[in-house]
Amino acid sequence: MAHRRFDISLAAWSLHRMFYAKQVDQLGMVDLCAELGIGGFEMVNTFFPSPQYAYLKQLRQRADERGVRLLLIMCDGEGSMAGPERDKRLLAARNHHKWVDIAAVLGCHSIRCNTGAQEGDADALERCAESFAALVEYAGASGVNVLLENHWGLSSDPAWLMALVERVGHPRFGTLPDFGNFPDSIDRYDAVARMMPRAKAVSAKCYDFDDAGNETKIDYARMMRTVLDAGYDGYVGIEYEGERMGERDGIVACKALLERFQQGE
């Protein structure tokens, strides 16, 4: 009998143009998930109008009413975890504490962080390990995971990224593989395969589609085989970043593409 091998979620960043044009807010994004039959939502910290409890309560209530799970918060702009000055990078770690607390209030399983590590920085691994070890220790008390995405800089080097995950060595410190966000020198399929053993979320980046509904830059059959062969059965998040189509249409196209791989025996 056929069953769903994974669930589909929506990354808020898919709607960033509409958000910045004030055409939709995060509450409206939850409504759109429900309208399109998408069961999970991945937020962006810079899209929060307020971190106050009243807003968080409203957001969670809206999600509960719409039957949408709030899964994680993608966190940007909180400082470099690889900074050369110890006090500043540990401050960056502490700056994420509020997002751990917010994730716990919203029922999220994770926050996604940036490393701030840039190519050519030979000591970035050691510095990041110290920062993330401190953050993971705090997050663990709330049962929240801390995830690393390949998000440019050294984080888009899978060997470096996985070395950092191993260096910290905590079960709540994992990865969020993104199908995009790799330089041309990196084999994206091999890179995702290396990240999958520690993946607690997956970002299905889409840019554009051909007349048959296939993504034009990424071989989705190969990429989804890589994800599923790793035994992953969690949420795969739509992250549409194309420019030719409107954001809603791009989300619908990415959902239709993912649904081809959702059924298994």
Long-range contacts (C-beta under 8 A, 24 or more apart in sequence): 1-265, 2-263, 2-264, 2-265, 3-263, 3-264, 4-262, 4-263, 4-264, 5-228, 5-233, 5-261, 5-262, 5-263, 5-264, 6-202, 6-227, 6-228, 6-232, 6-233, 6-234, 6-235, 6-236, 6-261, 6-262, 7-39, 7-40, 7-234, 7-235, 7-236, 8-38, 8-39, 8-40, 8-235, 8-236, 8-237, 8-238, 8-255, 8-258, 8-259, 8-262, 9-33, 9-38, 9-39, 9-40, 9-41, 9-42, 9-69, 9-71, 9-235, 9-236, 9-237, 9-238, 10-36, 10-38, 10-40, 10-41, 10-42, 10-237, 10-238, 10-251, 11-42, 11-44, 11-74, 11-203, 11-237, 11-238, 11-239, 12-41, 12-42, 12-43, 12-44, 12-47, 12-74, 13-44, 13-74, 13-239, 13-241, 14-238, 14-239, 14-240, 14-241, 14-247, 14-250, 14-251, 14-254, 15-247, 15-248, 15-251, 16-44, 16-247, 17-247, 18-247, 18-248, 19-47, 25-49, 26-59, 27-58, 27-59, 27-62, 30-59, 30-62, 30-63, 30-66, 30-68, 31-62, 31-66, 32-248, 32-251, 33-66, 33-68, 34-66, 34-67, 34-68, 36-251, 36-252, 36-255, 37-255, 38-68, 38-238, 38-255, 39-67, 39-68, 39-69, 39-235, 40-68, 40-69, 40-70, 40-71, 40-235, 40-237, 41-68, 41-69, 41-70, 41-71, 42-71, 42-72, 42-73, 42-74, 42-201, 42-237, 43-70, 43-72, 43-73, 43-74, 43-106, 43-108, 44-73, 44-74, 44-76, 45-73, 45-74, 45-75, 45-76, 45-77, 45-78, 45-99, 46-76, 46-77, 48-102, 51-98, 51-102, 53-105, 56-102, 56-105, 56-106, 59-106, 60-105, 60-106, 60-107, 63-106, 69-107, 70-106, 70-107, 70-108, 71-108, 71-109, 71-110, 71-201, 71-235, 71-237, 72-103, 72-108, 72-109, 72-110, 72-111, 72-112, 72-147, 72-176, 72-201, 73-99, 73-102, 73-103, 73-106, 73-108, 73-110, 73-111, 73-112, 74-111, 74-112, 74-149, 75-99, 75-111, 75-112, 75-113, 75-114, 76-114, 78-113, 79-116, 80-114, 80-115, 80-116, 80-117, 81-113, 81-114, 81-115, 81-116, 81-117, 81-127, 81-128, 81-131, 81-132, 81-135, 82-115, 82-116, 82-117, 82-118, 82-121, 82-124, 82-127, 82-128, 82-131, 82-154, 83-116, 83-127, 84-123, 84-127, 86-127, 86-130, 89-116, 89-127, 89-130, 89-131, 90-130, 90-131, 90-134, 92-116, 92-131, 93-131, 93-132, 93-134, 93-135, 93-138, 94-134, 96-135, 96-146, 97-135, 97-138, 100-135, 100-138, 100-139, 100-142, 100-144, 100-146, 101-142, 103-142, 103-144, 104-142, 104-143, 104-144, 108-144, 109-144, 109-145, 109-200, 110-144, 110-145, 110-146, 110-147, 110-174, 110-176, 110-200, 110-201, 111-139, 111-144, 111-145, 111-146, 111-147, 112-147, 112-148, 112-149, 112-176, 112-201, 113-146, 113-147, 113-148, 114-149, 114-151, 114-155, 115-148, 115-151, 115-153, 115-154, 115-155, 115-164, 116-153, 117-153, 117-154, 117-155, 117-160, 118-153, 118-154, 119-153, 119-154, 119-157, 121-154, 124-154, 125-154, 125-160, 125-163, 125-164, 125-167, 126-167, 128-164, 129-164, 129-167, 129-168, 132-164, 132-168, 132-173, 133-168, 133-170, 136-168, 136-170, 136-172, 136-173, 137-170, 139-172, 140-170, 140-172, 144-172, 145-172, 145-173, 145-174, 145-200, 146-172, 146-173, 146-174, 147-173, 147-174, 147-175, 147-176, 147-200, 147-201, 148-173, 148-174, 148-175, 148-176, 149-175, 149-176, 149-177, 149-178, 149-181, 149-203, 150-177, 150-178, 150-181, 150-182, 150-191, 150-195, 151-178, 151-181, 152-181, 156-181, 156-182, 156-183, 156-186, 156-191, 157-186, 158-186, 158-190, 158-191, 158-194, 158-195, 159-194, 161-195, 162-194, 162-195, 162-198, 165-198, 173-198, 174-198, 174-199, 174-200, 175-199, 175-200, 176-200, 176-201, 176-202, 176-203, 177-202, 177-203, 177-227, 178-203, 178-205, 178-239, 179-203, 179-204, 179-205, 179-218, 179-223, 180-205, 180-207, 180-217, 180-218, 180-239, 180-241, 181-205, 188-218, 188-223, 189-219, 189-222, 189-223, 189-226, 192-223, 192-226, 192-227, 193-226, 193-230, 196-226, 196-227, 196-230, 196-232, 197-230, 199-227, 199-230, 199-232, 199-234, 200-234, 201-234, 201-235, 201-237, 202-227, 202-232, 202-234, 202-235, 202-236, 202-237, 203-236, 203-237, 203-239, 204-236, 204-237, 204-238, 204-239, 204-254, 204-258, 205-239, 205-241, 206-238, 206-239, 206-240, 206-241, 206-242, 206-250, 206-253, 206-254, 206-257, 207-241, 207-242, 208-242, 208-244, 208-245, 209-245, 209-253, 209-257, 213-253, 213-256, 213-257, 214-257, 215-254, 215-257, 220-257, 220-258, 220-260, 220-261, 221-261, 224-258, 224-261, 228-261, 228-264
